[in-house]
Each structure stands twice: as structure tokens, then as C-alpha cells.
Amino acid sequence: MDLTDHGSRAGAREAGERPGGVGADVEPAASASSASSIRSASPTGAADPTEPADDPTDLAGQEHRVAAQAVERELSVLFGRARSLSLALAAQVHPGLDAASYALLVHLNDTGAARAVDVVDRTGLDKSTVSRQLARLVELGLVERVADPSDGRARIVQLTEDGRRRLAEARTDRRRRLRSRLTSWSAEDMRTLSRLLGRLNDDL
């Protein structure tokens, strides 16, 4: 699944991906020890000094706070892994590719060829950022600028054949590894997780 992630979001979902500003293909990537350290640093039920004190008679409110803290803690682990994996996937596509430009590559692949101004509108990124990332993708041979078939005076950007191949290989490998991690999960568990993640993404 992808958190396209987190960082920037635009466009439609695609198998859990939200291409947009800059997303990140996500799978378990951080070590168990790093996840444990994050969890242990924020024990369940610990008081947050930034929050108002609980009403000792409001048991439902206390339970909700503890549950919310548990969600926040697990999201911290997930987002940390997403950042790490984004870097790894970018390097897998091309050694010179950074995570932000990788996210833009994913966006272009998922939404299709477009004018640079349209990419800016879709991603919500500023023009200079998109221009810089596109220039890097072109330099690496992953993206090309071609004449707009609907207006010969304009130019559009699209993935090169090499860019499509490299990205497809990286995503196929990522999906294979993710599915291997989920072999012990039931289909019902995965559907429940997908549904709840979708609800969380909508609320966020």
C-alpha cells in the first residue's frame, strides 16, 4: 500500500496510493527495534502535559484518549517507515533519484502526461518545486518533455519508456515484499485494515 504518501496529497486513490505532492510507497521497512523504541517512549495511558486533565468521573473520555494515543503512536511508526522506504524505493528506481522526485514520478505515472502547470495544480506544490523536480527527472532520463498533441505550441511531460520500466519493477518488488509480510493475515483482517485506513484518510 502506498501513502502517497503524507508529504503531499492530490489525485485519486490507486490501491491505497494517493499520488499528489509527494507520496511514498509504504510497506514495513523499519526495524522491530526502532518500532519498539517509539512505542516504549510513549507508554499507553501516559498523561500528555499539553492536554487538559481528565475528569476522573469521565471513564469513556479517558478510554477514548488512551485509544487515540495508541493510534497516534502507531502512525508515528508507520510514517517513519514510509519515509525510510520512500528513500529506498527512489534509489531502486535510479541511484540519483531523491524521495520527493520519486513521488512526482509516481504521480505522473498514475495521472498521465500533463503540462507542468497542471502538475502544479494537481499536486498543490509551488511552481519552482515542480520545475526543479521535473528538471531532475528529465536529467535522469525518467521523464521527457514532448509536444502537446492538442496544442503544438505547448509541451507536456511524461515518463520515458525507461522511467516506466524502472518504476514498474520497483513497485512490483515492493508489492511482492508487502504481500509476503501479510501472509499470516486473514483476508478479513486486511479488509478491515483497508477500510479503517480509508476512513482515517478521509477524516484527515
N, CA, C and O of each residue as an XYZ file, in Angstrom:
816
protein
N       0.851     -1.176      0.000
C       0.000      0.000      0.000
C       0.883      1.220      0.000
O       2.029      1.176      0.449
N       0.351      2.296     -0.500
C       1.160      3.496     -0.601
C       0.529      4.622      0.198
O      -0.689      4.804      0.218
N       1.361      5.334      0.824
C       0.916      6.572      1.452
C       1.476      7.670      0.582
O       2.550      8.247      0.754
N       0.738      7.843     -0.221
C       1.328      8.766     -1.072
C       0.824     10.097     -0.614
O       0.226     11.147     -0.376
N       2.320      8.182     -0.800
C       2.011      9.004      0.713
C       2.112      9.166      0.636
O       2.251     10.188      1.308
N       0.847     11.900      2.861
C       1.933     12.163      3.806
C       3.019     12.860      3.029
O       3.740     12.207      2.275
N       3.164     14.153      3.180
C       4.117     14.926      2.405
C       3.370     15.802      1.449
O       3.572     17.016      1.424
N       2.516     15.212      0.666
C       1.630     15.971     -0.206
C       0.634     15.025     -0.809
O       0.977     13.885     -1.123
N      -0.596     15.466     -0.980
C      -1.645     14.581     -1.454
C      -2.495     15.267     -2.508
O      -2.989     16.373     -2.288
N      -2.668     14.614     -3.658
C      -3.590     15.089     -4.676
C      -3.887     13.927     -5.586
O      -3.117     12.968     -5.637
N      -4.975     13.989     -6.296
C      -5.326     12.919     -7.214
C      -6.142     11.847     -6.528
O      -6.498     11.979     -5.358
N      -6.438     10.786     -7.256
C      -7.306      9.729     -6.740
C      -6.494      8.636     -6.091
O      -5.277      8.560     -6.264
N      -7.192      7.768     -5.323
C      -6.537      6.620     -4.727
C      -6.236      5.606     -5.808
O      -6.983      5.469     -6.777
N      -5.143      4.902     -5.635
C      -4.840      3.783     -6.526
C      -4.197      2.714     -5.677
O      -3.009      2.777     -5.361
N      -4.996      1.734     -5.314
C      -4.537      0.635     -4.464
C      -3.899      1.169     -3.203
O      -2.840      0.703     -2.781
N      -4.556      2.160     -2.600
C      -4.020      2.705     -1.359
C      -3.059      3.829     -1.592
O      -2.595      4.436     -0.628
N      -2.729      4.145     -2.851
C      -1.800      5.214     -3.136
C      -2.554      6.501     -3.321
O      -3.659      6.525     -3.862
N      -1.943      7.570     -2.866
C      -2.525      8.874     -3.116
C      -1.452      9.732     -3.752
O      -0.802     10.507     -3.050
N      -1.242      9.626     -5.048
C      -0.248     10.444     -5.696
C      -0.649     11.889     -5.587
O      -1.839     12.200     -5.612
N       0.282     12.755     -5.470
C      -0.059     14.144     -5.360
C       1.202     14.914     -5.222
O       2.105     14.769     -6.046
N       1.304     15.734     -4.210
C       2.536     16.435     -3.996
C       3.622     15.418     -3.940
O       4.272     15.176     -4.957
N       3.851     14.825     -2.849
C       4.828     13.764     -2.830
C       4.356     12.679     -1.914
O       4.190     12.898     -0.714
N       4.141     11.532     -2.453
C       3.710     10.409     -1.657
C       4.846      9.439     -1.468
O       5.958      9.661     -1.948
N       4.577      8.417     -0.802
C       5.584      7.412     -0.590
C       4.957      6.061     -0.590
O       3.981      5.834      0.125
N       5.500      5.122     -1.394
C       5.022      3.762     -1.354
C       5.415      3.203     -0.007
O       6.554      3.365      0.432
N       4.479      2.547      0.649
C       4.706      2.156      2.030
C       4.638      0.657      2.225
O       3.774     -0.003      1.649
N       5.513      0.121      3.009
C       5.470     -1.249      3.475
C       6.285     -1.302      4.748
O       7.012     -0.350      5.031
N       6.203     -2.385      5.545
C       7.032     -2.469      6.728
C       8.493     -2.395      6.333
O       8.980     -3.256      5.600
N       9.205     -1.370      6.811
C      10.594     -1.200      6.413
C      11.500     -0.944      7.591
O      12.676     -1.304      7.550
N      10.987     -0.330      8.641
C      11.833     -0.037      9.780
C      12.019     -1.294     10.609
O      11.217     -2.225     10.536
N      13.084     -1.314     11.396
C      13.370     -2.477     12.216
C      12.387     -2.587     13.359
O      11.756     -1.608     13.757
N      12.266     -3.795     13.881
C      11.375     -4.003     15.017
C      11.870     -3.227     16.227
O      11.076     -2.751     17.038
N      13.191     -3.102     16.344
C      13.732     -2.386     17.496
C      13.385     -0.915     17.453
O      13.106     -0.316     18.492
N      13.397     -0.309     16.251
C      13.049      1.102     16.152
C      11.580      1.318     16.452
O      11.209      2.309     17.082
N      10.733      0.386     16.001
C       9.307      0.495     16.304
C       9.075      0.365     17.796
O       8.270      1.099     18.370
N       9.780     -0.569     18.429
C       9.620     -0.765     19.863
C      10.060      0.462     20.640
O       9.458      0.816     21.654
N      11.126      1.117     20.154
C      11.614      2.289     20.869
C      10.606      3.427     20.817
O      10.454      4.171     21.786
N       9.914      3.566     19.682
C       8.894      4.603     19.564
C       7.737      4.307     20.497
O       7.221      5.200     21.168
N       7.329      3.027     20.534
C       6.213      2.660     21.398
C       6.558      2.842     22.871
O       5.751      3.353     23.648
N       7.778      2.416     23.252
C       8.147      2.498     24.659
C       8.342      3.926     25.112
O       8.223      4.228     26.299
N       8.647      4.827     24.151
C       8.861      6.230     24.502
C       7.547      6.922     24.822
O       7.538      8.004     25.408
N       6.428      6.296     24.435
C       5.120      6.887     24.682
C       4.184      5.815     25.216
O       3.334      5.311     24.481
N       4.330      5.462     26.488
C       3.532      4.370     27.040
C       2.047      4.650     26.990
O       1.611      5.790     27.155
N       1.274      3.606     26.763
C      -0.174      3.737     26.707
C      -0.714      4.288     28.010
O      -0.388      3.804     29.095
N      -1.549      5.311     27.883
C      -2.181      5.874     29.049
C      -1.381      6.963     29.729
O      -1.860      7.560     30.693
N      -0.155      7.246     29.248
C       0.653      8.276     29.878
C      -0.001      9.635     29.682
O      -0.551      9.922     28.619
N       0.062     10.462     30.706
C      -0.568     11.770     30.628
C       0.207     12.677     29.692
O       1.437     12.702     29.729
N      -0.493     13.416     28.862
C       0.107     14.390     27.961
C      -0.037     15.761     28.599
O      -1.157     16.233     28.797
N       1.092     16.420     28.929
C       1.004     17.712     29.615
C       0.338     18.795     28.786
O      -0.067     19.823     29.329
N       0.216     18.586     27.477
C      -0.416     19.594     26.628
C      -1.931     19.444     26.609
O      -2.636     20.317     26.103
N      -2.435     18.340     27.158
C      -3.868     18.113     27.165
C      -4.441     18.454     28.538
O      -3.756     18.310     29.551
N      -5.701     18.906     28.575
C      -6.331     19.171     29.868
C      -6.462     17.892     30.681
O      -6.597     16.801     30.126
N      -6.421     18.037     31.999
C      -6.516     16.870     32.866
C      -7.860     16.167     32.677
O      -8.891     16.802     32.457
N      -7.816     14.840     32.769
C      -9.041     14.060     32.625
C      -9.981     14.293     33.809
O      -9.554     14.493     34.946
N     -11.245     14.258     33.502
C     -12.250     14.237     34.545
C     -12.302     12.805     35.073
O     -12.665     11.895     34.328
N     -11.945     12.584     36.347
C     -11.889     11.205     36.867
C     -13.213     10.468     36.778
O     -13.246      9.241     36.871
N     -14.298     11.195     36.599
C     -15.602     10.538     36.500
C     -15.975     10.199     35.057
O     -16.942      9.480     34.803
N     -15.193     10.730     34.119
C     -15.494     10.513     32.695
C     -14.684      9.332     32.187
O     -13.656      9.522     31.537
N     -15.124      8.135     32.470
C     -14.389      6.934     32.074
C     -14.352      6.757     30.559
O     -13.349      6.311     30.003
N     -15.442      7.107     29.901
C     -15.482      6.980     28.440
C     -14.478      7.928     27.798
O     -13.816      7.570     26.824
N     -14.364      9.144     28.347
C     -13.411     10.103     27.820
C     -11.983      9.642     28.011
O     -11.151      9.818     27.121
N     -11.684      9.052     29.163
C     -10.346      8.536     29.426
C     -10.008      7.399     28.468
O      -8.897      7.330     27.942
N     -10.959      6.523     28.251
C     -10.736      5.400     27.341
C     -10.482      5.895     25.916
O      -9.628      5.356     25.212
N     -11.223      6.918     25.493
C     -11.056      7.473     24.155
C      -9.671      8.102     24.009
O      -9.023      7.955     22.972
N      -9.215      8.809     25.062
C      -7.887      9.443     24.999
C      -6.791      8.401     24.875
O      -5.880      8.557     24.063
N      -6.865      7.348     25.663
C      -5.854      6.298     25.618
C      -5.839      5.637     24.240
O      -4.773      5.368     23.687
N      -7.015      5.379     23.696
C      -7.098      4.756     22.377
C      -6.525      5.678     21.304
O      -5.835      5.216     20.395
N      -6.804      6.973     21.402
C      -6.281      7.930     20.426
C      -4.761      8.004     20.497
O      -4.091      8.132     19.472
N      -4.222      7.924     21.705
C      -2.769      7.939     21.855
C      -2.145      6.706     21.215
O      -1.071      6.790     20.620
N      -2.813      5.566     21.335
C      -2.302      4.341     20.720
C      -2.273      4.468     19.196
O      -1.319      4.038     18.548
N      -3.332      5.067     18.629
C      -3.367      5.292     17.177
C      -2.232      6.228     16.762
O      -1.529      5.968     15.785
N      -2.060      7.309     17.506
C      -1.011      8.274     17.181
C       0.368      7.624     17.230
O       1.224      7.898     16.388
N       0.572      6.773     18.212
C       1.861      6.103     18.358
C       2.148      5.188     17.163
O       3.257      5.185     16.629
N       1.141      4.414     16.750
C       1.339      3.511     15.619
C       1.520      4.278     14.310
O       2.272      3.847     13.436
N       0.832      5.416     14.171
C       1.023      6.233     12.970
C       2.436      6.788     12.920
O       3.014      6.903     11.839
N       3.002      7.134     14.068
C       4.378      7.625     14.106
C       5.336      6.562     13.586
O       6.274      6.864     12.848
N       5.089      5.307     13.982
C       5.911      4.207     13.493
C       5.746      4.059     11.983
O       6.727      3.933     11.249
N       4.488      4.076     11.527
C       4.205      3.886     10.104
C       4.820      4.991      9.260
O       5.436      4.713      8.231
N       4.659      6.250      9.682
C       5.190      7.357      8.902
C       6.716      7.322      8.857
O       7.320      7.663      7.839
N       7.332      6.913      9.957
C       8.788      6.784      9.945
C       9.237      5.741      8.945
O      10.226      5.931      8.237
N       8.512      4.643      8.890
C       8.844      3.604      7.916
C       8.585      4.086      6.491
O       9.329      3.748      5.571
N       7.545      4.866      6.317
C       7.227      5.381      4.982
C       8.353      6.264      4.464
O       8.730      6.174      3.295
N       8.888      7.110      5.325
C       9.994      7.977      4.903
C      11.211      7.156      4.509
O      11.852      7.428      3.494
N      11.527      6.147      5.320
C      12.680      5.306      5.017
C      12.487      4.544      3.717
O      13.401      4.448      2.897
N      11.292      4.005      3.538
C      11.027      3.225      2.339
C      11.008      4.098      1.096
O      11.438      3.667      0.026
N      10.516      5.315      1.230
C      10.489      6.222      0.090
C      11.902      6.437     -0.452
O      12.116      6.445     -1.664
N      12.853      6.609      0.448
C      14.244      6.777      0.033
C      14.765      5.511     -0.650
O      15.451      5.585     -1.670
N      14.434      4.355     -0.079
C      14.907      3.098     -0.640
C      14.313      2.840     -2.021
O      15.016      2.397     -2.929
N      13.018      3.115     -2.179
C      12.373      2.912     -3.474
C      12.914      3.862     -4.524
O      13.103      3.479     -5.679
N      13.163      5.100     -4.127
C      13.725      6.071     -5.067
C      15.072      5.583     -5.584
O      15.344      5.644     -6.783
N      15.909      5.099     -4.678
C      17.234      4.607     -5.079
C      17.124      3.359     -5.942
O      17.965      3.120     -6.809
N      16.076      2.559     -5.702
C      15.879      1.360     -6.508
C      15.502      1.728     -7.943
O      15.916      1.054     -8.886
N      14.720      2.794     -8.107
C      14.358      3.248     -9.454
C      15.584      3.812    -10.155
O      15.842      3.491    -11.315
N      16.340      4.654     -9.454
C      17.563      5.237    -10.011
C      18.419      5.730     -8.847
O      17.902      6.392     -7.947
N      19.709      5.424     -8.843
C      20.579      5.833     -7.733
C      20.602      7.338     -7.490
O      20.886      7.780     -6.377
N      20.307      8.122     -8.511
C      20.349      9.571     -8.362
C      19.010     10.197     -8.034
O      18.888     11.421     -8.001
N      17.992      9.361     -7.787
C      16.642      9.867     -7.560
C      16.395     10.090     -6.071
O      16.660      9.207     -5.254
N      15.885     11.276     -5.720
C      15.538     11.555     -4.327
C      14.069     11.231     -4.092
O      13.308     11.010     -5.034
N      13.683     11.205     -2.810
C      12.331     10.770     -2.449
C      11.251     11.685     -3.015
O      10.212     11.210     -3.471
N      11.492     13.001     -2.987
C      10.481     13.937     -3.472
C      10.260     13.780     -4.977
O       9.121     13.785     -5.443
N      11.342     13.640     -5.728
C      11.208     13.469     -7.171
C      10.605     12.111     -7.508
O       9.891     11.971     -8.501
N      10.892     11.117     -6.681
C      10.265      9.810     -6.867
C       8.744      9.934     -6.747
O       8.001      9.343     -7.531
N       8.292     10.703     -5.763
C       6.858     10.878     -5.572
C       6.215     11.540     -6.781
O       5.105     11.184     -7.176
N       6.917     12.505     -7.365
C       6.386     13.164     -8.554
C       6.364     12.190     -9.734
O       5.455     12.232    -10.563
N       7.352     11.330     -9.805
C       7.377     10.301    -10.851
C       6.163      9.392    -10.727
O       5.521      9.074    -11.728
N       5.842      8.970     -9.501
C       4.665      8.145     -9.255
C       3.403      8.880     -9.686
O       2.515      8.302    -10.313
N       3.337     10.164     -9.337
C       2.166     10.964     -9.692
C       1.979     11.027    -11.210
O       0.870     10.833    -11.709
N       3.041     11.293    -11.927
C       2.953     11.384    -13.383
C       2.570     10.036    -13.997
O       1.817      9.982    -14.970
N       3.082      8.976    -13.436
C       2.742      7.648    -13.937
C       1.261      7.348    -13.735
O       0.617      6.766    -14.609
N       0.727      7.741    -12.594
C      -0.648      7.412    -12.251
C      -1.674      8.327    -12.911
O      -2.797      7.904    -13.189
N      -1.295      9.581    -13.164
C      -2.255     10.536    -13.726
C      -2.065     10.760    -15.214
O      -2.953     11.296    -15.877
N      -0.912     10.355    -15.751
C      -0.677     10.502    -17.176
C       0.041     11.783    -17.535
O       0.288     12.636    -16.683
N       0.372     11.906    -18.808
C       1.093     13.076    -19.301
C       0.305     14.350    -19.016
O      -0.926     14.359    -19.054
N       1.030     15.410    -18.734
C       0.369     16.672    -18.392
C       1.317     17.836    -18.609
O       2.534     17.662    -18.673
N       0.748     19.019    -18.721
C       1.562     20.226    -18.754
C       2.079     20.491    -17.340
O       1.453     20.105    -16.353
N       3.207     21.142    -17.266
C       3.802     21.425    -15.962
C       2.843     22.214    -15.076
O       2.775     21.976    -13.870
N       2.106     23.146    -15.661
C       1.173     23.949    -14.867
C       0.067     23.078    -14.278
O      -0.417     23.340    -13.177
N      -0.329     22.045    -15.013
C      -1.349     21.138    -14.500
C      -0.805     20.286    -13.356
O      -1.527     19.963    -12.413
N       0.469     19.925    -13.449
C       1.102     19.171    -12.368
C       1.105     20.016    -11.098
O       0.842     19.510    -10.007
N       1.402     21.296    -11.245
C       1.383     22.208    -10.098
C      -0.001     22.237     -9.471
O      -0.138     22.154     -8.250
N      -1.020     22.355    -10.302
C      -2.400     22.411     -9.797
C      -2.794     21.120     -9.092
O      -3.426     21.155     -8.036
N      -2.425     19.991     -9.667
C      -2.826     18.703     -9.114
C      -2.134     18.394     -7.790
O      -2.748     17.839     -6.879
N      -0.871     18.751     -7.689
C      -0.099     18.380     -6.507
C      -0.188     19.386     -5.379
O       0.017     19.036     -4.216
N      -0.494     20.645     -5.710
C      -0.525     21.669     -4.678
C       0.849     22.178     -4.320
O       0.987     22.975     -3.392
N       1.878     21.735     -5.039
C       3.233     22.218     -4.807
C       3.442     23.532     -5.550
O       2.730     23.840     -6.505
N       4.431     24.301     -5.098
C       4.680     25.565     -5.788
C       5.414     25.301     -7.102
O       6.031     24.254     -7.298
N       5.322     26.279     -7.982
C       5.841     26.122     -9.340
C       7.332     25.824     -9.362
O       7.785     24.988    -10.144
N       8.103     26.503     -8.508
C       9.551     26.316     -8.516
C       9.926     24.899     -8.072
O      10.876     24.315     -8.594
N       9.183     24.351     -7.114
C       9.457     22.989     -6.645
C       9.190     21.981     -7.751
O      10.011     21.099     -8.001
N       8.047     22.108     -8.413
C       7.712     21.196     -9.507
C       8.723     21.323    -10.637
O       9.161     20.318    -11.196
N       9.093     22.550    -10.975
C      10.056     22.780    -12.051
C      11.393     22.113    -11.734
O      12.008     21.491    -12.600
N      11.832     22.250    -10.494
C      13.105     21.659    -10.085
C      13.048     20.137    -10.124
O      13.986     19.492    -10.592
N      11.962     19.567     -9.638
C      11.841     18.113     -9.623
C      11.706     17.546    -11.036
O      12.278     16.501    -11.347
N      10.956     18.230    -11.880
C      10.828     17.777    -13.265
C      12.171     17.823    -13.982
O      12.512     16.919    -14.746
N      12.923     18.879    -13.728
C      14.240     19.003    -14.359
C      15.139     17.842    -13.951
O      15.898     17.314    -14.764
N      15.045     17.453    -12.684
C      15.858     16.337    -12.210
C      15.414     15.031    -12.866
O      16.255     14.220    -13.253
N      14.117     14.820    -12.995
C      13.602     13.605    -13.625
C      14.006     13.526    -15.099
O      14.324     12.452    -15.611
N      13.987     14.668    -15.765
C      14.413     14.711    -17.168
C      15.908     14.411    -17.260
O      16.348     13.663    -18.133
N      16.671     14.995    -16.362
C      18.123     14.781    -16.339
C      18.470     13.305    -16.157
O      19.438     12.813    -16.736
N      17.678     12.605    -15.352
C      17.929     11.188    -15.098
C      17.372     10.274    -16.188
O      17.565      9.059    -16.146
N      16.682     10.864    -17.160
C      16.134     10.076    -18.253
C      14.861      9.334    -17.904
O      14.468      8.402    -18.607
N      14.211      9.741    -16.821
C      12.991      9.082    -16.395
C      11.738      9.757    -16.944
O      10.690      9.123    -17.067
N      11.846     11.026    -17.270
C      10.738     11.828    -17.789
C      11.238     12.593    -19.009
O      12.417     12.933    -19.112
N      10.317     12.855    -19.929
C      10.667     13.624    -21.123
C       9.613     14.681    -21.386
O       8.454     14.539    -20.995
N      10.035     15.741    -22.056
C       9.114     16.795    -22.484
C       8.853     16.611    -23.967
O       9.786     16.526    -24.766
N       7.573     16.549    -24.333
C       7.202     16.356    -25.729
C       6.120     17.362    -26.093
O       5.498     17.972    -25.224
N       5.907     17.524    -27.399
C       4.870     18.447    -27.864
C       3.493     17.953    -27.447
O       3.211     16.756    -27.500
N       2.645     18.875    -27.036
C       1.269     18.552    -26.668
C       0.493     18.262    -27.955
O       0.376     19.143    -28.806
N      -0.039     17.046    -28.114
C      -0.746     16.707    -29.355
C      -1.976     17.581    -29.598
O      -2.431     17.703    -30.736
N      -2.517     18.188    -28.543
C      -3.693     19.040    -28.709
C      -3.328     20.501    -28.959
O      -4.184     21.316    -29.303
N      -2.040     20.822    -28.779
C      -1.578     22.198    -28.975
C      -0.074     22.147    -29.209
O       0.708     22.077    -28.260
N       0.321     22.180    -30.463
C       1.725     22.048    -30.819
C       2.633     23.101    -30.215
O       3.850     22.922    -30.170
N       2.051     24.204    -29.750
C       2.876     25.263    -29.157
C       3.231     24.963    -27.709
O       4.143     25.576    -27.152
N       2.512     24.018    -27.093
C       2.727     23.701    -25.678
C       3.520     22.404    -25.534
O       3.634     21.617    -26.473
N       4.060     22.204    -24.340
C       4.830     20.998    -24.052
C       4.195     20.265    -22.873
O       3.668     20.885    -21.949
N       4.254     18.960    -22.922
C       3.781     18.157    -21.802
C       4.934     17.287    -21.301
O       5.912     17.049    -22.009
N       4.790     16.828    -20.077
C       5.805     15.939    -19.504
C       5.193     14.567    -19.318
O       4.025     14.441    -18.953
N       5.987     13.541    -19.571
C       5.522     12.171    -19.439
C       6.705     11.270    -19.132
O       7.853     11.641    -19.377
N       6.430     10.089    -18.596
C       7.504      9.158    -18.305
C       8.094      8.620    -19.607
O       7.376      8.407    -20.584
N       9.391      8.406    -19.610
C      10.033      7.725    -20.722
C       9.773      6.232    -20.576
O       9.307      5.780    -19.530
N      10.067      5.478    -21.605
C       9.916      4.032    -21.516
C      10.790      3.468    -20.408
O      10.379      2.566    -19.678
N      12.010      4.010    -20.286
C      12.905      3.550    -19.234
C      12.347      3.908    -17.859
O      12.454      3.127    -16.914
N      11.755      5.090    -17.756
C      11.165      5.500    -16.491
C      10.009      4.590    -16.089
O       9.888      4.209    -14.924
N       9.167      4.247    -17.047
C       8.035      3.357    -16.760
C       8.531      1.972    -16.331
O       8.013      1.373    -15.389
N       9.531      1.489    -17.037
C      10.054      0.157    -16.717
C      10.659      0.123    -15.323
O      10.376     -0.781    -14.537
N      11.487      1.102    -15.021
C      12.149      1.137    -13.709
C      11.120      1.263    -12.576
O      11.222      0.578    -11.558
N      10.138      2.137    -12.764
C       9.129      2.326    -11.727
C       8.293      1.067    -11.550
O       7.997      0.669    -10.423
N       7.916      0.441    -12.652
C       7.104     -0.787    -12.574
C       7.858     -1.885    -11.840
O       7.270     -2.618    -11.044
N       9.145     -2.003    -12.101
C       9.944     -3.034    -11.440
C      10.026     -2.779     -9.939
O       9.904     -3.705     -9.138
N      10.234     -1.511     -9.562
C      10.333     -1.173     -8.138
C       9.006     -1.427     -7.422
O       8.988     -1.954     -6.309
N       7.900     -1.053     -8.061
C       6.590     -1.235     -7.427
C       6.212     -2.714     -7.333
O       5.618     -3.149     -6.347
N       6.559     -3.475     -8.361
C       6.286     -4.909     -8.325
C       7.044     -5.572     -7.188
O       6.496     -6.414     -6.476
N       8.296     -5.196     -7.019
C       9.107     -5.754     -5.946
C       8.562     -5.332     -4.590
O       8.516     -6.138     -3.660
N       8.145     -4.061     -4.472
C       7.582     -3.566     -3.211
C       6.296     -4.315     -2.845
O       6.091     -4.686     -1.689
N       5.437     -4.531     -3.841
C       4.185     -5.237     -3.577
C       4.439     -6.687     -3.190
O       3.762     -7.231     -2.317
N       5.410     -7.306     -3.836
C       5.746     -8.691     -3.510
C       6.215     -8.796     -2.061
O       5.804     -9.699     -1.333
N       7.072     -7.872     -1.652
C       7.567     -7.920     -0.278
C       6.461     -7.630      0.737
O       6.405     -8.244      1.802
N       5.592     -6.696      0.395
C       4.490     -6.388      1.310
C       3.587     -7.597      1.491
O       3.214     -7.940      2.613
N       3.237     -8.240      0.388
C       2.346     -9.387      0.469
C       2.981    -10.541      1.235
O       2.292    -11.312      1.902
N       4.311    -10.650      1.129
C       4.981    -11.709      1.885
C       4.899    -11.436      3.386
O       4.888    -12.369      4.188
N       4.840    -10.143      3.769
C       4.703     -9.794      5.185
C       3.286    -10.043      5.692
O       3.064    -10.167      6.897
N       2.332    -10.114      4.773
C       0.928    -10.249      5.167
C       0.398    -11.669      5.018
O      -0.810    -11.893      5.092
N       1.288    -12.621      4.810
C       0.835    -13.996      4.591
C       0.102    -14.560      5.810
O      -0.760    -15.428      5.666
N       0.437    -14.074      7.002
C      -0.220    -14.577      8.205
C      -1.524    -13.843      8.510
O      -2.235    -14.207      9.448
N      -1.846    -12.807      7.721
C      -3.082    -12.046      7.924
C      -4.219    -12.730      7.163
O      -4.026    -13.229      6.054
N      -5.388    -12.745      7.764
C      -6.559    -13.254      7.053
C      -7.062    -12.184      6.088
O      -6.760    -11.001      6.243
N      -7.825    -12.613      5.103
C      -8.405    -11.657      4.158
C      -9.302    -10.666      4.887
O      -9.352     -9.486      4.542
N     -10.011    -11.162      5.901
C     -10.906    -10.292      6.661
C     -10.121     -9.222      7.419
O     -10.541     -8.066      7.473
N      -8.981     -9.603      8.006
C      -8.142     -8.632      8.709
C      -7.662     -7.549      7.744
O      -7.676     -6.364      8.076
N      -7.240     -7.961      6.554
C      -6.740     -6.989      5.585
C      -7.851     -6.073      5.101
O      -7.620     -4.880      4.905
N      -9.044     -6.602      4.904
C     -10.163     -5.761      4.500
C     -10.516     -4.764      5.600
O     -10.826     -3.605      5.323
N     -10.466     -5.226      6.847
C     -10.755     -4.329      7.968
C      -9.728     -3.213      8.051
O     -10.082     -2.050      8.241
N      -8.446     -3.570      7.906
C      -7.390     -2.552      7.937
C      -7.571     -1.552      6.805
O      -7.458     -0.345      7.015
N      -7.850     -2.050      5.611
C      -8.042     -1.163      4.467
C      -9.207     -0.211      4.697
O      -9.123      0.976      4.385
N     -10.287     -0.741      5.243
C     -11.473      0.091      5.491
C     -11.174      1.176      6.525
O     -11.558      2.332      6.347
N     -10.494      0.803      7.597
C     -10.200      1.777      8.649
C      -9.176      2.805      8.194
O      -9.272      3.976      8.560
N      -8.193      2.383      7.397
C      -7.234      3.342      6.863
C      -7.927      4.324      5.923
O      -7.624      5.517      5.927
N      -8.857      3.816      5.122
C      -9.609      4.698      4.243
C     -10.414      5.714      5.030
O     -10.488      6.886      4.661
N     -11.013      5.255      6.114
C     -11.782      6.181      6.974
C     -10.870      7.220      7.596
O     -11.226      8.396      7.669
N      -9.695      6.797      8.045
C      -8.750      7.741      8.641
C      -8.280      8.760      7.611
O      -8.217      9.955      7.900
N      -7.950      8.290      6.407
C      -7.507      9.210      5.362
C      -8.585     10.218      5.007
O      -8.288     11.388      4.765
N      -9.846      9.770      4.973
C     -10.946     10.696      4.692
C     -11.075     11.749      5.788
O     -11.296     12.927      5.507
N     -10.934     11.313      7.042
C     -11.076     12.250      8.155
C      -9.909     13.240      8.226
O     -10.070     14.387      8.644
N      -8.731     12.765      7.808
C      -7.571     13.652      7.827
C      -7.604     14.650      6.678
O      -6.698     15.472      6.548
